Amino acid sequence: MDARKMVLTAEAFSGRSYEPPQCRGNSPGRRKSQVVKEDGMPQSDNENSGRLRLYKVPEGLNPEQRFEHWRVWYGSAVETPMRLEKSVPKTPVSFNPSAINLAGPGFSLIEMHNAPALGSWASNPDATDVRLAYFRKAPGLTLALNGVPEPISPGSVRFIDTSRGGHFEAPEGFHALQLNIDRSSLNVSEAGLGSLLRLPDLAQHPIVGTFVIPALMSWKRPGIDREAPGAADILRSLMATLVGSLLETPIDEEAQRPALSRAIKKYLDASYDNPDLDVAMVAERFNLSRRSLFYFFENEELRLGERIRALRTRKALELLLQADAKRITYSEIAASCGFTNVQSMRRAVKEFTGMNVREIHRSETVVHAALQQLRASLSPGL
């Protein structure tokens, strides 16, 4: 994938690459103090660098100008030529679309808040991605990929094909997220792709709910552009796991590992305060043997049991630093962190800091250093 090109598909219904339209520097109403890039972004926006790109309609334009700016950008932001028109005679005053995109080796992630509009595009036989779209909010949206308009319910998850022409109608706009993965990395044949495209809404599929939607909803954070190469493995793994399940083909454990380990980490992040959480509970939750579960974490800095203990210790240290001010007891801290008793908490604190709990306030510099190390070790990735 050409890193110089954008992968902003303003809805992600069309092509992959982005070449920004010419910015009309003398547009009426634009604030003189704002220097705007060709894609509509202020020069000072720190997110607009490298692999992460953000598009917004510039401030200071009237509704008609806002629509025209967005339409010119949108029509130029995709390989397949896109035509946009208003879905209502008068553009709403609140017309405020935006798009954010993360591009990496063999993948792209796009999130779009779309304003009311009609869109159409010609076929693009060069499209080589497997594209999965999550229509988080889609009031009144219809989408035609095979010539027949089909209503899209809010919350739907569908595979999208842009190799053929199509159109959509969004009378109230919509909020959509899309994951594009190079098809060659998934070993999906033409017949397999056709089967995926014929599937109905996948929102209730367990892999979609457990793996895919959480990834689509949580990837935006500071520094994510620097993690794009590592994110590629996780996202390919997510898609490979889903596609293998849907096509009933064997899923290689090595390909599944990044997606599954990430999902388990997210589960642990949300559940560590449960004193019953242990390896057996995690194995049952993800329908894995203990042996398989240990395999997925054998190359991690923290093994599974160690990770649970580290999560509880991190929270305990944070609370111990506040214990005097908030007048909370050691027993209350231990219980809120998932430790079965105070002694378990004391041992964990000693293991990670070399100090007992009574020494925490006398060596806060050491505690903060330990916390920083724990947080880095516990980062779940994308």
Secondary structure, 3 states (H helix, E strand, C coil): CCCCCECCCCCCCCCCCECCCCCCCCCCCCCCCCCECCCCCECCCCCCECCEEEEECCCCCCHHHHHHHHHHHHHHCCCCCEEEECCCCCCCCCCCCEEEEEEECCEEEEEEEECCEEEEECCCCCCCEEEEEEEEECCCCEEECCCCCEECCCCEEEEECCCCCEEEEECCCEEEEEEEEEHHHCCCCHHHHHHHHCCCCCCCCHHHHHHHHHHHHHCCCCCHHHHHHHHHHHHHHHHHHHHHHHHCCCCCHHHHHHHHHHHHHHHHHHHCCCCCCCHHHHHHHCCCCHHHHHHHCCCCCCCHHHHHHHHHHHHHHHHHCCHHHHCCCHHHHHHHHCCCCHHHHHHHHHHHHCCCHHHHHHCHHHHHHHHHHHHHHHCCCC
